[in-house]
Amino acid sequence: MSSKILTVLLLLAMCVQLIKPLGYPGLRQRRDFWKIAVFAIVVTMVTVLVRP
């Protein structure tokens, strides 16, 4: 359940980044949304590895 919530939050962050950049270091331009996608993939992989 929490992994689904995290996935939705990361998707929302990507959409917001495309509309109006978040302004965090490394996320100052619209084209930086791919960094959020890479982070989401890494988090998903870690979640799959940690689950029993």
C-alpha positions in Angstrom: 0.0 0.0 0.0 2.7 2.5 0.9 4.6 1.7 -2.3 1.5 2.7 -4.3 1.2 6.0 -2.4 4.9 6.7 -3.0 4.5 6.0 -6.7 1.6 8.3 -7.0 3.4 11.1 -5.1 6.5 10.7 -7.4 4.2 10.8 -10.5 2.6 14.0 -9.1 6.1 15.5 -8.5 7.0 14.7 -12.1 3.9 16.5 -13.4 4.5 19.5 -11.2 8.1 19.6 -12.4 6.9 19.8 -16.0 4.4 22.6 -15.3 6.5 24.6 -12.8 10.0 23.5 -11.7 10.2 22.7 -8.0 13.4 24.8 -7.5 15.3 22.3 -5.5 19.0 21.8 -6.3 19.2 19.7 -9.4 15.5 20.3 -10.2 15.6 23.9 -11.4 14.5 23.3 -15.0 11.5 21.6 -16.5 13.7 19.1 -18.4 15.0 17.8 -15.1 11.8 15.7 -14.5 13.7 12.6 -15.6 15.7 12.7 -12.4 12.5 12.2 -10.4 11.7 9.2 -12.7 15.2 7.6 -12.1 14.7 8.1 -8.3 11.2 6.4 -8.6 12.7 3.5 -10.4 15.5 3.1 -7.8 13.0 3.3 -4.9 10.7 0.7 -6.6 13.7 -1.7 -7.1 14.7 -1.3 -3.5 11.2 -1.9 -2.3 11.0 -5.1 -4.4 14.4 -6.3 -3.0 13.5 -5.6 0.6 10.0 -7.3 0.6 10.0 -10.9 1.8 
